[in-house]
């Protein structure tokens, strides 16, 4: 019997779906709350075949992943993939290098350079994001110089060191929606529209999910983006633009509980199947 070590900091609806899918496939799951572990390599006993990283905390998830990798335990997703996807600037750099369509972006460390970067991107509006973060938190659509200066001053005085690295992205006007594609081992298994009258469409912020029929254009773009960051279990946030689809962000510990019903696809089941396949290849 395959045993998966499920690394977590809480059990959400997504993890409950994974547990149900594992039970249906006769796969044993060992729940590992990383907050309660002692990661001492001399004493830690491994009693599972593969680790599936599902921590809400990026820091805890990354440290746990690196620990188990040091003990030669395969982890999905790997620390290499996580390191790219958790940092929006690094993700953008990797996509740009791989010639994957993505919105224009820049990173600066002061207001003077921010103003120059905005000019290079064609002017306002632009979007400011923390390089690290999720759920659409601390995003700001900036429409003019006054707003830009005020936001950057607040970040500089009140923010963490990461908040003082200013990731700027050209604003993309969306048709009241964007796309989230679920990609496993480079294959797009399903996708949703996220509808919202607000420019932030995250379902965590009230966006409504509906099925998006996977197209050839989406599949090719998703495969190219997945290959660029190292593959695994990913979700891609995608914009529709006048010149085609663009990758906005890539998530390496994606939430999917609101997407199985509208798509009719067992994302949790596909995750377990992927893990089983990895174990069989060991």
WOQUI-V498005 format. One record per pair of residues at least 24 apart in sequence whose ideal C-beta (glycine too) atoms are under 8 Angstrom apart, sorted by sequence separation. I is the first residue (numbers start at 1). J is the second residue. D is the distance in whole Angstrom. If there is no record, write none. Layout:
i: <I;I>
j: <J;J>
d: <D;D>
This chain:
i: <3;4;5;6;8;9;39;50;51;52;53;58;62;107;124;128;177;190;221;1;2;3;4;5;6;7;8;9;35;39;46;48;50;51;138;174;225;1;2;3;4;6;8;9;34;41;50;188;221;1;3;5;7;34;37;44;46;174;191;217;218;39;58;217;34;41;53;34;41;115;118;132;141;188;131;181;188;32;130;187;115;130;179;181;18;114;131;188;188;18;131;186;187;111;130;181;186;111;114;128;129;233;15;128;179;183;14;128;129;183;186;88;90;111;127;128;181;185;186;233;88;89;110;111;126;127;183;5;88;126;127;183;3;4;7;12;87;88;126;127;3;4;5;6;7;87;88;126;186;3;4;5;6;7;8;9;10;86;125;185;2;4;5;7;8;9;121;124;185;2;4;6;7;8;9;122;184;121;184;209;118;183;184;209;9;117;183;204;211;9;114;182;183;203;210;211;182;183;209;211;7;114;181;109;180;181;203;109;180;7;109;180;181;7;107;108;141;179;180;107;178;179;107;108;178;179;7;106;107;139;178;179;105;106;178;5;105;177;105;136;104;105;174;175;103;104;136;174;179;103;135;172;192;5;7;136;103;135;136;172;190;135;178;192;192;182;191;190;58;172;182;190;190;58;89;172;189;92;182;190;89;189;88;180;189;182;182;184;184;185;184;134;101;100;100;100;98;98;100;98;95;98;97;95;94;95;94;103;91;101;101;103;85;101;102;84;101;102;103;84;101;102;100;81;81;85;80;81;81;78;95;77;81;78;77;76;77;76;77;91;91;88;85;84;85;86;85;82;81;82;77;77;61;56;55;76;54;76;53;76;74;74;74;52;52;50;50;50;49;50;49;17;17;14;14;12;14;17;13;25;12;21;24;27;21;25;20;21;25;27;27;17;18;21;22;17;21;25;18;14;18;4;4;2;2;2>
j: <27;28;29;30;32;33;63;74;75;76;77;82;86;131;148;152;201;214;245;26;27;28;29;30;31;32;33;34;60;64;71;73;75;76;163;199;250;27;28;29;30;32;34;35;60;67;76;214;247;28;30;32;34;61;64;71;73;201;218;244;245;67;86;245;63;70;82;64;71;145;148;162;171;218;162;212;219;64;162;219;148;163;212;214;52;148;165;222;223;54;167;222;223;148;167;218;223;149;152;166;167;271;54;167;218;222;54;168;169;223;226;129;131;152;168;169;222;226;227;274;130;131;152;153;168;169;225;48;131;169;170;226;47;48;51;56;131;132;170;171;48;49;50;51;52;132;133;171;231;49;50;51;52;53;54;55;56;132;171;231;49;51;52;54;55;56;168;171;232;50;52;54;55;56;57;170;232;170;233;258;168;233;234;259;60;168;234;255;262;61;166;234;235;255;262;263;235;236;262;264;61;168;235;164;235;236;258;165;236;64;166;237;238;65;165;166;199;237;238;166;237;238;167;168;238;239;68;167;168;200;239;240;167;168;240;68;168;240;169;200;169;170;239;240;169;170;202;240;245;170;202;239;259;73;75;204;172;204;205;241;259;205;248;262;263;254;263;263;132;246;256;264;265;134;165;248;265;169;259;267;167;267;167;259;270;265;267;270;271;274;274;251;221;221;224;225;224;225;228;227;225;228;228;228;228;229;229;239;229;243;244;246;229;245;246;229;246;247;248;230;247;248;247;229;230;234;230;231;232;230;247;230;234;232;232;232;233;233;234;249;250;249;250;250;251;252;252;252;252;253;252;253;253;253;253;274;253;275;253;278;278;279;282;271;275;275;278;279;279;282;282;256;257;255;256;255;257;260;257;269;257;266;269;272;268;272;268;269;273;275;276;267;268;271;272;268;272;276;271;268;272;272;275;275;276;279>
d: <7;7;8;7;7;7;7;5;4;5;6;8;7;7;8;8;6;7;5;6;5;4;5;5;5;5;6;6;7;7;6;8;7;7;8;7;6;7;7;7;7;6;7;6;5;7;7;5;7;5;6;5;6;7;7;7;6;7;6;7;6;4;5;6;8;6;7;4;6;7;7;5;6;6;6;8;5;8;6;8;7;6;5;7;7;6;6;5;8;7;5;8;7;7;7;6;5;6;6;6;5;6;6;7;7;5;7;6;6;8;5;6;8;5;7;8;5;8;6;6;8;5;8;8;5;5;8;4;5;7;8;5;7;6;6;7;5;8;6;5;4;7;7;8;7;6;8;5;6;5;6;4;5;5;5;5;6;6;4;6;6;7;7;6;6;5;7;8;7;8;5;6;6;8;5;7;8;5;5;5;7;8;8;6;6;5;5;8;5;8;6;8;7;8;5;5;5;6;5;7;7;6;7;7;6;5;5;6;7;5;7;6;6;7;6;5;6;7;7;7;6;4;5;7;6;8;8;8;7;6;6;7;7;5;7;8;6;8;5;4;7;7;6;6;5;4;4;7;7;5;6;5;5;8;8;6;5;4;5;6;7;7;7;6;6;7;7;4;7;7;6;8;4;8;7;8;6;8;7;7;5;7;6;7;5;8;6;6;7;6;5;7;7;7;5;5;7;8;6;7;6;4;8;6;5;8;6;7;7;8;6;6;6;7;6;5;5;5;7;7;7;7;6;6;4;7;5;7;5;7;6;8;8;7;4;6;6;6;8;7;5;6;5;8;6;7;4;5;6;8;5;7;7;8;7;7;6;6;6;7;6;8;7;7;6;6;6;5;5;8;7;8;6;5;6;7;5;7;4;8;7;6;7;6;4;6;7;4;7;8;7;8;5;7;5;4;5;7;6;7;7;8;6;7;6;5>
